[in-house]
Amino acid sequence: MEGKLEINNIMKLIHALSLEGKLEIMSRLSSEIKSDIPPQSNPVAKSVLVDRLYGAWKDIDEDIFKSILESRTLSERDINLDA
């Protein structure tokens, strides 16, 4: 409950600010939150993933590959992009 009271007090202060002040607060909060989020692009993790996935299909029966290829279809529709 104490946290909610603090947030309500902060919101009262923010309400009295100009639009520019509110935008500045939003910008700073966004930066603060982003700095707490771990980066999504981790080259080490990608390398490990590639190593784990390499050859993942090597033990799959050849008939499955044929089935996948045969199930694919090609469209023979005429597509007019001038319309």
N, C-alpha and C positions, 0 to 999 in steps of 0.2 A: 504494500500500500504506500509505503514511503516513497518508492520510486515513481509511482504515478503522481504523487503530490509534487515532486520535483519537476516532472515533465510538464504538469499543468502550469507551474510557476514559470518555467522557461517559455512555454507557449504564450503566456500573457506578455512576457517581455518581447517576444518575436512579433506578436500581433501589433505592437506599437511602432515597429520599425517601418522604414520606407521600403518600397519594392526592391530597390538596389541593395539595401541591408539584408533583406530576406534572401535575395539571390546569392549574396556573398556567403551567408550562413549555409545555404544549400550546397554551394560549391565546396566550401571547406569541409562540411560533413561528408560529402561524396568522396573527397580526396582522402579523408581519414578512414572511411570504410574501405576504400580500394586498397589502401596501404596494409590493411589487416587481412586481405584476401590473398592466399598464396597464388603465385602465378600458375596459369593453366598450361603454359607451354614449358614443359620441363624436358630438355634434350636427353637427359639421362633416362627418364621414364620412357620416352619415345624409343630410345635405343633398346631398352629392355623389352618393350612391347614388340618391336620388330624382330628381335632375337627369338621371342616366344612364338611369334606367328610364322616365322620362316619355316617352311616345310609342313605347315599345319595340315595341308591337304594331301601330303604325300602318301598316306595310308588309306585314302578314300578309293573305293572301287571305281574303275574306269566307267562303268555303266552309269553312275551318277552324273559324271561329266557329260556324257552323251545325252542323258535325259534333260539336263539343264539346257544344253545347246538346242536340242530339238523343241523344247517348250517355248523358246523365244520366237517371236514373230516379227516380221518386217512389214511395215505399212507401205502400201502401194498407192495411198491417197495422193491426189494432186493438191498441193498447198499453194494458195495464191496469196502472196504477201502484199500485193498492190491494192487490195480492197480497202 
